[in-house]
Amino acid sequence: MAHSSYDLPPLDGLTAMLAAAEEGSFSAAAGKLGLTHGSVSRRIAALEHWLGASLFERHGRGVRLTPAGLRFVRDARQSLGRLSHSAEQWRPRRGRQTVRMSVVPSFARLWLLRRLPAIEQSDTHIDLSLDHRMTDLDNREAEVVIRYGRGTWVGVDARQIVEEMLAPAASPGLRDRMSAAPVIDELLQWPLLHDSDTSQWRAFLSRAGVSYRPRWQDRRFEDYDTVLAAAEAGLGVALIRQPLAADWLTDGRLTTITLQTMANPASHFVCVRAGETRQAVLTVRDRILALAAEDRLEKTA
């Protein structure tokens, strides 16, 4: 018998079949399920009709699976096991709601991870994935996404987490090799460090009339925190993004080179689907924004 993709077996028949396969008789299966012998028999008969094959054959005072029954029970156990495993990932844990979040790795390491307990609190579990690619909110790959850009994505409710300021920075050792007040031309004598997005360096240098294109001595890294680590190692000059990377200045790993700063044309946004109604998702979004606001107040106090 041919079945469409929506022609599914009766679930109560599957339950009765698995119980009978485990117990070896319809009577024992009925006792296990709290049903009558006749009810178990009818459910299995309906399942056999759907399948178009006999599942059990009688022997003595019990039943045993036919060859078709053996194969179908094996497949049913595997399929139901996968469903159960999948459900465990999203089922509320002790009353906690699970929210799927996708974040670029550098932002997770520089800002999010230390604040994750304050975002989750006692009522939410964040299922966190670190991903460089643009996660699709419409396809429910994630419910909360932290994206880096200008916040103009279509179909997305994007809220800026923090406005960033850019300034050239280097290790104290490399800074000591520069003049007291280096100008842009002197900066260009050193390798410039950047991640996959060079728009910050282009924007910063264009203010001094310099059209920037990456050179052979400049270094590109996939993650922004790796850019900072490379600058700490003395490999070149990086644009430090404050307050995201403020710790690298306060603990002396990096030092700013010039007094020139500029607003970053891009920043991190916490994003949900436009029209999102799930309260747990909106609560996570609002807690992230509240923590960012607290950070700003602490720095201006």
PAMIMAR-795254 format. One line per 5 residues: number of its first residue (from 0); their letters; for each residue x, y negated, z of C-alpha. Coordinates in steps of 0.1 Angstrom, whole numbers, plus 5000, padded with zeros to 4 digits. Layout:
<zados>
NUM = a = X:Y:Z | ...
</zados>
This chain:
<zados>
0 = mahss = 5000:5000:5000 | 5014:4966:4990 | 5014:4938:5016 | 5019:4901:5012 | 5044:4883:5035
5 = ydlpp = 5015:4873:5057 | 4999:4908:5060 | 5013:4916:5094 | 5007:4948:5114 | 4983:4945:5144
10 = ldglt = 5003:4937:5174 | 4981:4958:5198 | 4988:4987:5175 | 5025:4982:5177 | 5024:4980:5215
15 = amlaa = 5004:5013:5216 | 5027:5030:5191 | 5059:5020:5211 | 5043:5031:5244 | 5032:5065:5229
20 = aeegs = 5067:5070:5213 | 5083:5064:5247 | 5059:5085:5268 | 5053:5113:5243 | 5015:5113:5246
25 = fsaaa = 4986:5091:5241 | 4973:5097:5276 | 5006:5086:5292 | 5007:5056:5269 | 4972:5047:5280
30 = gklgl = 4982:5049:5317 | 5012:5027:5310 | 4992:5000:5292 | 4962:5002:5315 | 4939:5014:5286
35 = thgsv = 4918:5044:5279 | 4930:5073:5258 | 4905:5065:5231 | 4916:5028:5230 | 4952:5039:5224
40 = srria = 4941:5064:5198 | 4920:5037:5179 | 4949:5012:5179 | 4974:5036:5165 | 4948:5048:5139
45 = alehw = 4944:5011:5128 | 4982:5007:5126 | 4984:5039:5105 | 4957:5026:5082 | 4976:4993:5078
50 = lgasl = 5009:5012:5071 | 4993:5038:5049 | 5012:5067:5066 | 5008:5089:5097 | 5030:5079:5126
55 = ferhg = 5024:5109:5150 | 5018:5146:5148 | 5003:5166:5177 | 5023:5193:5194 | 5012:5212:5225
60 = rgvrl = 4998:5186:5250 | 5016:5156:5235 | 5026:5139:5203 | 5058:5133:5184 | 5068:5109:5157
65 = tpagl = 5067:5118:5120 | 5097:5110:5099 | 5078:5078:5088 | 5070:5071:5124 | 5106:5074:5134
70 = rfvrd = 5117:5049:5108 | 5088:5025:5116 | 5094:5026:5154 | 5131:5019:5148 | 5123:4989:5126
75 = arqsl = 5096:4976:5150 | 5119:4977:5179 | 5146:4958:5160 | 5122:4932:5148 | 5105:4927:5181
80 = grlsh = 5139:4926:5198 | 5150:4898:5175 | 5118:4878:5181 | 5123:4882:5219 | 5159:4871:5217
85 = saeqw = 5150:4841:5196 | 5122:4831:5220 | 5146:4832:5249 | 5166:4804:5234 | 5137:4780:5234
90 = rprrg = 5115:4792:5262 | 5115:4768:5292 | 5140:4781:5318 | 5125:4780:5353 | 5103:4751:5343
95 = rqtvr = 5131:4734:5323 | 5123:4722:5288 | 5149:4730:5261 | 5158:4702:5237 | 5181:4709:5207
100 = msvvp = 5207:4681:5202 | 5233:4677:5175 | 5263:4654:5181 | 5296:4646:5163 | 5324:4662:5183
105 = sfarl = 5343:4630:5191 | 5313:4613:5206 | 5306:4644:5227 | 5341:4644:5241 | 5345:4607:5246
110 = wllrr = 5310:4598:5260 | 5283:4625:5261 | 5297:4655:5280 | 5304:4637:5312 | 5269:4623:5312
115 = lpaie = 5251:4655:5302 | 5241:4664:5338 | 5225:4630:5342 | 5206:4635:5309 | 5194:4670:5317
120 = qsdth = 5186:4663:5354 | 5164:4691:5368 | 5138:4694:5341 | 5157:4697:5308 | 5182:4720:5292
125 = idlsl = 5202:4705:5263 | 5210:4731:5236 | 5240:4712:5223 | 5257:4717:5189 | 5287:4698:5177
130 = dhrmt = 5286:4691:5140 | 5302:4667:5115 | 5274:4672:5089 | 5242:4652:5088 | 5218:4674:5108
135 = dldnr = 5182:4675:5093 | 5156:4663:5118 | 5127:4670:5094 | 5137:4707:5092 | 5139:4709:5130
140 = eaevv = 5176:4718:5129 | 5178:4696:5159 | 5153:4674:5178 | 5178:4647:5190 | 5207:4637:5168
145 = irygr = 5235:4612:5176 | 5246:4598:5143 | 5274:4573:5134 | 5265:4547:5108 | 5243:4516:5104
150 = gtwvg = 5211:4530:5116 | 5192:4527:5083 | 5182:4563:5078 | 5147:4569:5062 | 5122:4588:5083
155 = vdarq = 5143:4585:5115 | 5137:4565:5147 | 5172:4553:5153 | 5182:4534:5185 | 5217:4519:5189
160 = iveem = 5235:4534:5219 | 5262:4508:5222 | 5277:4480:5201 | 5314:4485:5195 | 5343:4460:5192
165 = lapaa = 5374:4469:5171 | 5409:4459:5180 | 5443:4473:5168 | 5460:4494:5195 | 5491:4515:5198
170 = spglr = 5512:4534:5224 | 5531:4512:5248 | 5564:4525:5233 | 5554:4515:5197 | 5540:4481:5209
175 = drmsa = 5574:4473:5225 | 5590:4477:5190 | 5568:4449:5176 | 5572:4412:5180 | 5554:4394:5208
180 = apvid = 5525:4383:5186 | 5524:4405:5155 | 5505:4393:5125 | 5486:4415:5100 | 5517:4418:5077
185 = ellqw = 5537:4433:5106 | 5509:4458:5114 | 5511:4470:5079 | 5547:4480:5084 | 5535:4508:5106
190 = pllhd = 5513:4538:5097 | 5476:4531:5101 | 5456:4559:5117 | 5419:4565:5109 | 5393:4592:5107
195 = sdtsq = 5373:4601:5076 | 5358:4566:5075 | 5382:4539:5065 | 5356:4511:5065 | 5367:4498:5098
200 = wrafl = 5403:4492:5087 | 5390:4477:5054 | 5367:4453:5072 | 5393:4443:5098 | 5421:4437:5072
205 = sragv = 5398:4419:5048 | 5394:4391:5073 | 5431:4384:5068 | 5427:4385:5030 | 5442:4420:5028
210 = syrpr = 5425:4446:5005 | 5432:4479:5022 | 5436:4513:5005 | 5451:4542:5024 | 5488:4546:5018
215 = wqdrr = 5510:4577:5019 | 5524:4569:5054 | 5489:4564:5069 | 5473:4593:5086 | 5438:4607:5085
220 = fedyd = 5422:4629:5111 | 5388:4645:5112 | 5378:4633:5147 | 5381:4599:5162 | 5394:4611:5195
225 = tvlaa = 5422:4628:5175 | 5430:4594:5160 | 5434:4581:5196 | 5456:4610:5206 | 5478:4604:5175
230 = aeagl = 5481:4567:5185 | 5491:4577:5220 | 5518:4600:5205 | 5533:4569:5188 | 5523:4580:5153
235 = gvali = 5509:4547:5143 | 5483:4520:5149 | 5447:4528:5155 | 5416:4506:5157 | 5403:4512:5192
240 = rqpla = 5365:4511:5195 | 5355:4495:5228 | 5338:4505:5250 | 5337:4540:5236 | 5375:4544:5240
245 = adwlt = 5380:4519:5268 | 5395:4546:5291 | 5425:4548:5268 | 5433:4512:5276 | 5425:4512:5313
250 = dgrlt = 5448:4542:5320 | 5476:4528:5299 | 5477:4554:5272 | 5472:4527:5246 | 5475:4489:5245
255 = titlq = 5460:4464:5222 | 5484:4447:5198 | 5467:4414:5188 | 5440:4392:5203 | 5420:4396:5171
260 = tmanp = 5388:4417:5175 | 5357:4422:5154 | 5323:4438:5157 | 5323:4474:5143 | 5299:4474:5113
265 = ashfv = 5289:4509:5123 | 5280:4524:5156 | 5264:4555:5173 | 5227:4558:5172 | 5205:4583:5191
270 = cvrag = 5179:4595:5165 | 5146:4614:5166 | 5121:4621:5139 | 5098:4591:5131 | 5066:4597:5150
275 = etrqa = 5081:4622:5174 | 5056:4631:5201 | 5072:4658:5221 | 5078:4642:5255 | 5109:4662:5264
280 = vltvr = 5126:4649:5233 | 5116:4613:5240 | 5128:4616:5276 | 5162:4628:5265 | 5164:4599:5240
285 = drila = 5154:4574:5267 | 5179:4587:5293 | 5208:4584:5268 | 5198:4547:5262 | 5194:4541:5299
290 = laaed = 5228:4554:5307 | 5244:4533:5279 | 5226:4502:5294 | 5240:4511:5328 | 5275:4512:5313
295 = rlekt = 5271:4477:5299 | 5259:4463:5332 | 5288:4479:5351 | 5313:4463:5326 | 5297:4429:5329
300 = a = 5293:4429:5367
</zados>
